[in-house]
Amino acid sequence: MISFQFETYIADGAEHYSYGADYGKGMVQTSKTVSFPESLLSLVDMNIDEIEPAIRQLNEVLWQLTTTREKQYVEEVNALLDELELRHIYFQQLALDWRYRLSRAVIFEQYTEDMLPRKYLYALPDTLRRMQGQIVELFENVLDADNSDEPTSKRMVDYYQRSGETAFRFYPQPIGFELIGEVFTEVLTPNNIYDILDFQLRACVKQEIKMRRCKNCGRYYRVDIEDTAKQHFSVLHVACPYCGTTMSGEVHKTAEAFSYIGEIRDGREPYFGLELWFLTSFQGKPVWALNREHLAYLIGYLSADLREKPPGRAKMTQADHLPTFMKTAKNRERIVKLLRQMQEK
């Protein structure tokens, strides 16, 4: 039986992927890096009609496998997955997941809907079309550089209050908090394509990525001004990266990064005001963690007898951003106790 891994994170203006499968001879890993949010934009522009036949055929072959259990259909399924994974990096995750499911189904002779969820595949083309529309609508109302001068957070709240259930829904994510190079960042281990879309779309909102829609080809693209001299202009002419059409637009300054400490207030996330799951208080002050990995980091740091700074020139670590009351020697033991209690949730 095979195992697989698929992880992605966003750092330094790029989206990074690491994925691979173990067929009994060790994990073979592949890495890929593209400009952020290139994958999200390419999914929005994808012609679903072109991939729908392959998905429908995959579903049909799985049905034949389920009813006959003949090995020839296993080979056909793998061939169709080979075709799909070349279409988009998101489908790489789908292909790895389905090969894993297929190997389990064959080994345990369990061809159930839980093991091989054909209903998910059947609905996938229409699901992708619906998400394309929702993402474009969010771009138009929240991130379009030409539509409003209001802060992104206000535009986001206004849009969701107007749209209600028709807007893209954000859900809890299978996210770790890991040290990548010299910074901690969120690393997603997605269960499906929706998880990756959710992860990258919320990153666009957090980082206030400005988008512009080409008046010629109608496609959205990220608007960046890398020339520092031009960043001070009030209006610039920018060429569409797809068709080359030049359009003028006002220059806006956006957030270069998203700071959890700067944005999370009183244990609530900034855009919907929802209370964090790992939240408690110490002497009337909120103590919180983003997820279990973050919680483990805090416990480890505050419990350590020696907390060293990285060698060399001054560097900021995650712990530098902790409130003073958490790092004070007389409080650490009691705060660690509170953090351990949260681990039991």
C-alpha positions as CSV (number, residue, x, y, z in Angstrom):
1,M,0.0,0.0,0.0
2,I,1.4,3.4,-1.0
3,S,1.5,6.5,1.2
4,F,1.7,10.1,0.0
5,Q,2.5,13.6,1.2
6,F,1.4,17.0,-0.2
7,E,2.2,20.3,1.6
8,T,2.2,23.9,0.6
9,Y,3.1,27.2,2.2
10,I,3.4,30.9,1.1
11,A,6.5,32.9,1.8
12,D,8.5,35.7,0.2
13,G,5.9,36.4,-2.5
14,A,5.8,32.8,-3.7
15,E,3.8,29.6,-3.2
16,H,5.8,26.5,-2.4
17,Y,4.8,22.9,-2.9
18,S,6.4,19.7,-1.7
19,Y,4.7,16.4,-2.7
20,G,5.5,12.8,-3.3
21,A,4.5,9.1,-2.9
22,D,6.1,6.1,-1.3
23,Y,5.5,2.9,-3.3
24,G,7.4,0.7,-0.8
25,K,10.9,2.0,-1.7
26,G,10.9,5.3,0.2
27,M,9.2,8.6,-0.4
28,V,10.2,10.3,-3.7
29,Q,9.7,14.1,-3.2
30,T,9.1,16.8,-5.7
31,S,9.3,20.5,-5.0
32,K,7.7,23.4,-7.0
33,T,7.7,27.1,-6.5
34,V,5.7,29.7,-8.4
35,S,4.8,33.3,-7.9
36,F,1.9,33.9,-5.5
37,P,-1.1,33.7,-6.4
38,E,-0.3,32.2,-9.8
39,S,-2.0,28.8,-9.1
40,L,-5.2,30.4,-7.8
41,L,-5.4,32.7,-10.8
42,S,-4.8,29.9,-13.3
43,L,-7.6,27.8,-11.6
44,V,-10.0,30.8,-11.9
45,D,-9.1,31.0,-15.6
46,M,-9.3,27.3,-16.3
47,N,-11.8,26.0,-18.8
48,I,-13.5,23.3,-16.8
49,D,-15.2,22.0,-20.0
50,E,-11.8,20.8,-21.1
51,I,-11.1,18.6,-18.1
52,E,-14.7,17.5,-17.4
53,P,-14.6,14.6,-19.9
54,A,-11.5,13.1,-18.1
55,I,-13.2,13.4,-14.7
56,R,-16.5,11.8,-16.0
57,Q,-14.5,9.0,-17.6
58,L,-12.6,8.5,-14.3
59,N,-15.9,8.2,-12.5
60,E,-17.2,5.7,-15.0
61,V,-14.1,3.5,-14.8
62,L,-14.3,3.6,-11.0
63,W,-17.8,2.3,-11.3
64,Q,-16.7,-0.5,-13.5
65,L,-13.9,-1.3,-10.9
66,T,-16.4,-1.3,-8.1
67,T,-18.8,-3.6,-9.8
68,T,-16.3,-6.1,-11.4
69,R,-13.2,-5.7,-9.3
70,E,-11.1,-6.5,-12.4
71,K,-7.5,-5.3,-12.3
72,Q,-7.6,-3.8,-15.8
73,Y,-9.7,-0.9,-14.4
74,V,-7.1,-0.2,-11.8
75,E,-4.7,0.5,-14.6
76,E,-7.2,2.7,-16.4
77,V,-7.8,4.7,-13.3
78,N,-4.1,5.3,-12.8
79,A,-3.8,6.4,-16.5
80,L,-6.6,9.0,-16.1
81,L,-5.0,10.3,-12.9
82,D,-1.7,10.7,-14.8
83,E,-3.6,12.8,-17.3
84,L,-5.4,15.0,-14.7
85,E,-2.3,15.7,-12.5
86,L,-0.6,17.4,-15.5
87,R,-3.5,19.9,-15.8
88,H,-2.8,21.9,-12.6
89,I,-0.9,21.7,-9.3
90,Y,-4.2,21.3,-7.5
91,F,-4.9,18.1,-9.4
92,Q,-1.6,16.8,-8.3
93,Q,-3.0,16.6,-4.8
94,L,-6.2,14.9,-6.1
95,A,-4.2,12.3,-8.1
96,L,-2.0,11.4,-5.0
97,D,-5.0,11.1,-2.8
98,W,-6.9,8.9,-5.2
99,R,-3.9,6.6,-5.9
100,Y,-3.7,6.1,-2.1
101,R,-7.4,5.4,-1.9
102,L,-7.3,3.0,-4.8
103,S,-4.4,1.0,-3.2
104,R,-6.4,0.7,0.0
105,A,-9.5,-0.4,-1.8
106,V,-7.6,-3.1,-3.7
107,I,-5.7,-4.4,-0.7
108,F,-8.7,-4.5,1.6
109,E,-11.2,-5.3,-1.1
110,Q,-13.4,-2.4,0.1
111,Y,-14.9,-0.5,-2.9
112,T,-17.3,1.6,-0.8
113,E,-18.2,5.2,-1.2
114,D,-16.1,6.0,1.9
115,M,-13.1,4.5,0.3
116,L,-13.7,5.7,-3.3
117,P,-16.0,8.7,-3.1
118,R,-17.4,8.8,-6.6
119,K,-20.1,11.3,-5.6
120,Y,-17.3,13.8,-4.9
121,L,-15.8,13.3,-8.4
122,Y,-19.2,13.5,-10.1
123,A,-19.8,16.9,-8.5
124,L,-16.3,18.2,-9.0
125,P,-16.7,20.0,-12.4
126,D,-19.7,21.9,-11.2
127,T,-18.1,22.6,-7.8
128,L,-15.0,24.1,-9.5
129,R,-17.2,26.3,-11.7
130,R,-19.1,27.5,-8.7
131,M,-15.9,28.3,-6.9
132,Q,-14.5,30.1,-9.9
133,G,-17.5,32.4,-9.8
134,Q,-17.2,32.9,-6.1
135,I,-13.5,33.8,-6.2
136,V,-14.0,36.3,-9.1
137,E,-16.8,37.9,-7.1
138,L,-14.6,38.2,-4.1
139,F,-11.8,39.7,-6.3
140,E,-14.4,42.3,-7.7
141,N,-15.7,43.3,-4.3
142,V,-12.7,43.0,-2.0
143,L,-9.3,43.0,-3.9
144,D,-10.0,44.9,-7.2
145,A,-7.7,47.9,-7.1
146,D,-10.0,49.9,-9.3
147,N,-13.3,49.4,-7.5
148,S,-12.8,51.1,-4.1
149,D,-10.4,53.0,-1.8
150,E,-11.9,51.4,1.3
151,P,-9.6,49.2,3.5
152,T,-9.6,45.6,2.5
153,S,-10.9,44.5,5.9
154,K,-14.0,46.8,5.6
155,R,-14.6,45.7,2.0
156,M,-14.4,42.1,3.1
157,V,-17.0,42.5,5.9
158,D,-19.3,44.6,3.6
159,Y,-19.1,42.0,0.9
160,Y,-19.9,39.0,3.2
161,Q,-22.8,40.9,4.8
162,R,-24.3,41.6,1.4
163,S,-23.6,38.2,-0.1
164,G,-24.6,35.8,2.7
165,E,-24.6,32.2,1.7
166,T,-23.6,32.8,-2.0
167,A,-20.1,33.9,-1.1
168,F,-17.0,31.7,-0.9
169,R,-17.1,29.9,2.5
170,F,-13.9,29.7,4.6
171,Y,-13.5,26.6,6.7
172,P,-11.0,25.4,9.4
173,Q,-7.8,24.3,7.8
174,P,-5.4,21.4,8.3
175,I,-2.5,23.7,9.0
176,G,0.7,23.3,10.8
177,F,3.0,26.1,12.1
178,E,6.5,25.3,11.1
179,L,10.0,26.8,10.9
180,I,10.8,27.4,7.3
181,G,14.3,28.9,6.9
182,E,14.4,31.7,9.5
183,V,10.7,32.3,9.9
184,F,7.7,30.4,11.2
185,T,4.9,30.1,8.7
186,E,1.6,28.2,8.2
187,V,2.0,25.0,6.2
188,L,-1.1,23.4,4.7
189,T,-1.6,19.6,4.4
190,P,-4.7,19.7,2.3
191,N,-7.4,17.0,2.2
192,N,-8.8,18.2,-1.1
193,I,-8.7,20.9,-3.7
194,Y,-11.0,23.1,-1.7
195,D,-8.5,23.3,1.1
196,I,-5.8,24.7,-1.2
197,L,-8.2,27.3,-2.7
198,D,-9.3,28.3,0.8
199,F,-5.7,28.6,2.0
200,Q,-4.5,30.7,-0.9
201,L,-7.6,32.9,-1.2
202,R,-7.5,33.9,2.5
203,A,-3.8,34.6,2.1
204,C,-4.7,37.1,-0.7
205,V,-7.1,38.8,1.7
206,K,-4.7,38.8,4.7
207,Q,-1.9,40.2,2.5
208,E,-4.2,42.7,0.8
209,I,-3.1,41.5,-2.7
210,K,-4.4,44.0,-5.2
211,M,-5.9,42.6,-8.4
212,R,-6.8,44.3,-11.7
213,R,-9.1,43.0,-14.4
214,C,-7.9,43.4,-17.9
215,K,-10.4,45.4,-20.0
216,N,-9.4,43.5,-23.1
217,C,-9.2,39.8,-22.1
218,G,-11.2,40.0,-18.9
219,R,-8.7,38.1,-16.7
220,Y,-7.6,39.1,-13.3
221,Y,-3.9,39.6,-12.5
222,R,-1.9,40.7,-9.5
223,V,-0.7,44.3,-9.6
224,D,2.8,44.8,-8.2
225,I,5.1,47.7,-8.5
226,E,8.7,46.4,-7.9
227,D,10.4,49.6,-9.1
228,T,10.7,51.6,-5.8
229,A,10.9,54.9,-7.8
230,K,7.5,54.2,-9.4
231,Q,5.9,53.3,-6.1
232,H,5.7,57.1,-5.3
233,F,3.7,57.9,-8.5
234,S,0.0,58.5,-8.1
235,V,-0.9,56.8,-11.4
236,L,0.9,54.3,-13.5
237,H,0.4,52.4,-16.8
238,V,0.6,48.6,-16.3
239,A,0.4,46.0,-19.1
240,C,-1.8,42.9,-18.7
241,P,0.6,39.8,-18.4
242,Y,-1.8,37.7,-20.5
243,C,-2.6,39.9,-23.6
244,G,-0.3,42.9,-23.2
245,T,-3.1,45.5,-23.1
246,T,-1.9,48.6,-21.2
247,M,-4.2,50.2,-18.6
248,S,-3.7,53.1,-16.3
249,G,-4.5,52.9,-12.6
250,E,-3.9,54.6,-9.2
251,V,-1.1,53.4,-7.0
252,H,-2.1,51.9,-3.7
253,K,0.1,50.8,-0.8
254,T,-0.8,47.3,0.4
255,A,0.3,45.2,3.4
256,E,3.6,43.4,2.7
257,A,2.8,40.7,5.2
258,F,0.1,39.7,7.7
259,S,1.0,39.8,11.4
260,Y,-1.1,37.7,13.7
261,I,0.0,39.7,16.7
262,G,-0.8,42.9,15.0
263,E,-4.2,41.8,13.8
264,I,-5.6,39.3,16.4
265,R,-7.2,41.3,19.1
266,D,-8.6,39.8,22.4
267,G,-8.4,36.3,20.9
268,R,-10.5,37.0,17.8
269,E,-9.5,36.8,14.2
270,P,-9.7,40.1,12.3
271,Y,-12.1,39.6,9.4
272,F,-15.1,37.9,10.9
273,G,-14.5,38.5,14.6
274,L,-14.6,34.8,15.4
275,E,-13.1,33.6,18.7
276,L,-10.0,31.4,18.4
277,W,-10.4,27.8,19.5
278,F,-7.3,27.8,21.7
279,L,-8.1,30.8,23.9
280,T,-7.9,31.3,27.6
281,S,-7.0,34.2,29.9
282,F,-4.4,35.0,32.5
283,Q,-5.0,37.8,35.0
284,G,-7.6,39.3,32.6
285,K,-5.3,39.1,29.5
286,P,-5.9,36.8,26.6
287,V,-3.6,33.8,26.0
288,W,-4.1,32.1,22.7
289,A,-2.6,29.8,20.0
290,L,-3.4,29.5,16.3
291,N,-3.3,25.7,16.3
292,R,-1.8,22.7,18.0
293,E,1.7,23.2,16.5
294,H,1.7,26.8,17.7
295,L,0.5,25.7,21.1
296,A,3.3,23.1,21.4
297,Y,5.9,25.8,20.4
298,L,4.7,28.1,23.1
299,I,4.8,25.4,25.8
300,G,8.3,24.3,24.7
301,Y,9.6,27.9,24.7
302,L,8.1,29.0,28.0
303,S,9.1,25.7,29.7
304,A,12.8,25.9,28.6
305,D,15.4,26.7,31.1
306,L,17.6,28.5,28.5
307,R,16.2,30.5,25.7
308,E,18.9,31.6,23.3
309,K,18.8,34.2,20.6
310,P,20.1,33.1,17.1
311,P,23.8,33.8,16.6
312,G,25.1,36.6,14.5
313,R,23.3,39.8,13.7
314,A,20.1,40.6,15.5
315,K,17.2,38.5,14.3
316,M,13.6,38.6,15.4
317,T,12.2,35.2,16.5
318,Q,8.6,34.3,17.0
319,A,9.1,34.5,20.8
320,D,10.2,38.2,20.4
321,H,6.5,39.0,19.7
322,L,5.1,37.4,22.8
323,P,3.6,39.8,25.4
324,T,6.0,40.6,28.3
325,F,3.6,39.1,30.9
326,M,3.9,35.7,29.2
327,K,7.7,35.8,29.3
328,T,8.1,37.1,32.9
329,A,9.7,34.4,35.1
330,K,7.1,34.6,37.8
331,N,4.2,34.0,35.4
332,R,5.7,31.3,33.1
333,E,4.8,28.2,35.1
334,R,1.2,29.2,35.5
335,I,0.8,30.2,31.8
336,V,2.4,26.8,30.8
337,K,-0.2,25.1,32.9
338,L,-3.0,27.0,31.1
339,L,-1.5,26.1,27.8
340,R,-1.3,22.4,28.7
341,Q,-5.0,22.5,29.7
342,M,-5.8,23.9,26.2
343,Q,-3.9,20.9,24.7
344,E,-6.5,18.6,26.2
345,K,-9.3,20.2,24.1
